[in-house]
């Protein structure tokens, strides 16, 4: 027996699900959001939104909402080559949208947006389990709640339930995954003695390592250490290994005195950096957004922004026509294009920074001096996101195949 009928059932009440639910419910669309957790808790996840993602947040009308909920505006992005003095980029002055990075404590963001979706008119069920979906022109979501089993019919079921999406598996989507190359360890630190008005990004290509610190306010930083899977025998994970995590970041170039009064106030966990994605994330009444559609390599920090791009494109499509199947197909086609662009450029950067061996060393020796002379050869992920050029001409320019000199000294070929 089917219990309840909605226009949209959204599985997952995180950034993507809550933002989409708020947008649709605010337009009078009957929206149900199903969230597994009754209360959000800290886990190691992305908490820095790129400037191009903040443009998407503005388009969705949630940027001020996030700030009122405790998000921290960050005006600079400082890059360091090992322990060398960093160069800070003024994001407002140099990005196309003239925007900051927006960093936040993930559980607070989830609470803020899910409450906002409910205030906009969405029905929210917390502590509910998604069991499965029956695809078709009128798909049915099967749920398990405190009240028992429920079957909910809808015009569209949206999977916004993350990298290990149950909706994706139940609907029979085929998942693609890159080979494992990177491992990312992350932890929430308090008391870091660093500027809170900049993201700090340390890169050591000679050792194939990077460290990033995203300030979220109150001298709290979400800190990450990134390395190739062949560099370390065991990932850095678990509370007993915070000292090892700090040592690895210092080895990458972070000043040790930044950590003199630091304490870990969240779990330390490691996870793989490989992309996993679905080609054309819509069929038979089921559409995927966010990490369920494409979980991009988190070491490049585009996941939150990519999720909001998904939400904005799908929202605009659904509100623009009564033919929701056509709108969802159009969204899926656009998703393949902009995610594909990100994926290509991420792969180039990963080859440059993290790959090991004589071929990789020769590649860096050719490319990095050219980047120093011509900084615009490097992709502008913070400012441009998917609009970063990624065609064959851009690839040749990135890998310095458009010059006959390995040091950018003579004319173009």
Buried (B, 14 or more C-beta within 10 A) or exposed (E): EEEBBBBBBBBBBBBBBBBBBBBBBBEEBBBBBBBBBEEBEBEBBBBBBBBBBBBBBBBBEBBEBBBEBBBBBBBBBBBBBBBEEBEBBEBBEEBEBEBBBBBBBBBBBBBBBBBBBBEBBBBBBBEBEBBBBBBEEEBBBBBEEEEEEBBBBBBBBBBBBBBEBBBBBBBEBEBEEBEEBBBBBBBBBBBBEBBBBBBBBBBBBEBBBBBBBBBBBEBBBBBBBBBBBBBBEEBBBEEEBBEBBBBBBBBBBBBEEBBEEBEBEBBBBBBBBBBBBBBBBBBBBBBBBBBBBBBBBBBBBBBBBBBBBBBBBBBBBBEEEEEBBEBBBBBBEBBBEBBBBBBBBBBBBBBBBBBEEEEBEEBBEBBBBBBEEEEEBBBBBBBBBBEBBBEEEBBBBBBBBBBEEBEBEEEEE
